[in-house]
Amino acid sequence: MTICSAFVIVIRLCVFPELSYFLFWVQITTFNISLVVHGTIAENMDYAKDDSNPYAVPIAMGIYHRLESPLDITTSTIIRRIVANHEAYQKRNEKKEASEKKYYEGKSFVNGE
């Protein structure tokens, strides 16, 4: 799919929202999707309240299933952990580099003469 055709589809979805249902159905059948799942924990659980429920087509087709999420981890939680671990890693390495630099600056070599 080219950028132009993707843009045309987006414009059609905005101008003719009834096409979105048909296009999602076509995608599901084209890719032979037999199951669509969603956990009970998500960034935004208000999707069912919106007029444009992204799961409307799978629900209508009977292939949507909601699974109980065993943990309360979201994408944002994972991103925050990655950023925090990266910052800790950087601080730890900066401290090691400073210590190593100090060691080599004060090191004296034995002369063989």
Buried (B, 14 or more C-beta within 10 A) or exposed (E): EEEEEEEEBEEEBEEEEEEBBEEBBEEBEEEEEEEBEBBEBEEEEEBEEEEEEEBBBBBEBEBBEEEEEEEEEBEEEEEEEEEEEEEEEEEEEEEEEEEEEEEEEEEEEEEEE
